[in-house]
């Protein structure tokens, strides 16, 4: 899926990912990021393309108190859900 972001949002997202502790750069264009501190935590695989950013993978993150750890929940398939998560994390400001 592809996100419909403005050039300013794309620049803000790149800056956020470069500085965010739970974001890992896999290449110059690809990042994996876990957003734990939002209403519904998610894990995202984002790829910057010529005209925007594609989401190669997105899933809910669920917490298991007994195991004291996070695990993947259902896949996110709606770009609006991914964009909302990024907005809540402050990645698009």
C-alpha positions as a Markdown table, in Angstrom:
| # | Residue | x | y | z |
|---|---|---|---|---|
| 1 | Unk | 0.0 | 0.0 | 0.0 |
| 2 | Unk | 1.1 | 3.6 | -0.6 |
| 3 | Unk | 0.6 | 6.6 | 1.7 |
| 4 | Unk | -0.6 | 9.8 | 0.3 |
| 5 | Unk | 1.7 | 12.3 | 2.0 |
| 6 | Unk | 2.7 | 15.9 | 1.1 |
| 7 | Unk | 6.3 | 16.7 | 0.5 |
| 8 | Unk | 6.5 | 18.4 | 3.9 |
| 9 | Unk | 5.1 | 15.2 | 5.6 |
| 10 | Unk | 7.6 | 13.1 | 3.7 |
| 11 | Unk | 10.5 | 15.3 | 4.9 |
| 12 | Unk | 9.1 | 15.2 | 8.5 |
| 13 | Unk | 8.8 | 11.4 | 8.3 |
| 14 | Unk | 12.4 | 11.0 | 7.2 |
| 15 | Unk | 13.6 | 13.2 | 10.0 |
| 16 | Unk | 11.5 | 11.4 | 12.6 |
| 17 | Unk | 12.8 | 8.0 | 11.4 |
| 18 | Unk | 16.4 | 9.2 | 11.5 |
| 19 | Unk | 16.1 | 10.3 | 15.2 |
| 20 | Unk | 13.5 | 7.8 | 16.6 |
| 21 | Unk | 15.0 | 5.2 | 18.9 |
| 22 | Unk | 12.8 | 2.4 | 17.8 |
| 23 | Unk | 13.4 | 2.9 | 14.0 |
| 24 | Unk | 16.0 | 0.9 | 12.2 |
| 25 | Unk | 17.4 | 1.8 | 8.8 |
| 26 | Unk | 17.6 | -1.3 | 6.6 |
| 27 | Unk | 18.9 | 0.7 | 3.6 |
| 28 | Unk | 19.0 | 4.3 | 2.5 |
| 29 | Unk | 15.3 | 4.0 | 1.5 |
| 30 | Unk | 13.9 | 1.4 | 3.9 |
| 31 | Unk | 13.0 | 1.6 | 7.6 |
| 32 | Unk | 11.4 | -0.7 | 10.1 |
| 33 | Unk | 9.8 | 1.2 | 13.0 |
| 34 | Unk | 7.9 | 0.1 | 16.1 |
| 35 | Unk | 5.6 | 2.7 | 17.5 |
| 36 | Unk | 4.9 | 1.7 | 21.1 |
| 37 | Unk | 3.7 | 5.0 | 22.6 |
| 38 | Unk | 0.5 | 5.5 | 20.6 |
| 39 | Unk | -3.1 | 4.5 | 21.2 |
| 40 | Unk | -2.7 | 1.2 | 19.3 |
| 41 | Unk | 1.0 | 0.3 | 18.9 |
| 42 | Unk | 2.1 | -0.8 | 15.5 |
| 43 | Unk | 5.2 | -2.1 | 13.6 |
| 44 | Unk | 5.8 | -0.7 | 10.1 |
| 45 | Unk | 8.1 | -1.5 | 7.2 |
| 46 | Unk | 8.4 | 1.7 | 5.2 |
| 47 | Unk | 10.1 | 2.2 | 1.8 |
| 48 | Unk | 10.7 | 5.6 | 0.4 |
| 49 | Unk | 10.0 | 5.7 | -3.4 |
| 50 | Unk | 10.4 | 8.4 | -6.0 |
| 51 | Unk | 6.9 | 9.8 | -5.4 |
| 52 | Unk | 6.2 | 8.9 | -1.8 |
| 53 | Unk | 6.4 | 6.1 | 0.7 |
| 54 | Unk | 5.1 | 2.5 | 0.4 |
| 55 | Unk | 4.2 | 0.4 | 3.4 |
| 56 | Unk | 5.7 | -3.1 | 2.8 |
| 57 | Unk | 4.3 | -4.4 | 6.1 |
| 58 | Unk | 2.2 | -3.1 | 8.9 |
| 59 | Unk | 0.8 | -4.9 | 12.0 |
| 60 | Unk | -0.6 | -4.2 | 15.4 |
| 61 | Unk | 1.7 | -4.7 | 18.3 |
| 62 | Unk | 0.2 | -6.5 | 21.3 |
| 63 | Unk | 1.7 | -6.8 | 24.8 |
| 64 | Unk | 1.7 | -10.0 | 26.8 |
| 65 | Unk | 2.1 | -9.2 | 30.5 |
| 66 | Unk | 2.9 | -12.8 | 31.4 |
| 67 | Unk | 5.8 | -13.0 | 28.9 |
| 68 | Unk | 6.7 | -9.3 | 29.5 |
| 69 | Unk | 7.0 | -8.8 | 25.7 |
| 70 | Unk | 5.4 | -7.5 | 22.5 |
| 71 | Unk | 4.2 | -9.7 | 19.6 |
| 72 | Unk | 2.6 | -9.0 | 16.2 |
| 73 | Unk | -1.2 | -8.9 | 16.0 |
| 74 | Unk | -3.4 | -8.5 | 13.0 |
| 75 | Unk | -2.1 | -7.0 | 9.7 |
| 76 | Unk | -3.0 | -3.4 | 8.9 |
| 77 | Unk | -4.3 | -3.2 | 5.3 |
| 78 | Unk | -5.8 | 0.3 | 5.3 |
| 79 | Unk | -3.4 | 3.2 | 4.5 |
| 80 | Unk | -5.5 | 5.5 | 6.7 |
| 81 | Unk | -4.7 | 3.3 | 9.8 |
| 82 | Unk | -1.0 | 3.6 | 9.1 |
| 83 | Unk | -1.2 | 7.3 | 8.5 |
| 84 | Unk | -3.2 | 7.8 | 11.8 |
| 85 | Unk | -0.5 | 5.8 | 13.7 |
| 86 | Unk | 2.3 | 8.0 | 12.2 |
| 87 | Unk | 0.3 | 11.2 | 13.1 |
| 88 | Unk | -0.2 | 10.0 | 16.7 |
| 89 | Unk | 3.5 | 9.3 | 17.0 |
| 90 | Unk | 4.3 | 12.9 | 15.8 |
| 91 | Unk | 6.1 | 11.6 | 12.7 |
| 92 | Unk | 4.2 | 13.8 | 10.2 |
| 93 | Unk | 4.5 | 17.2 | 11.9 |
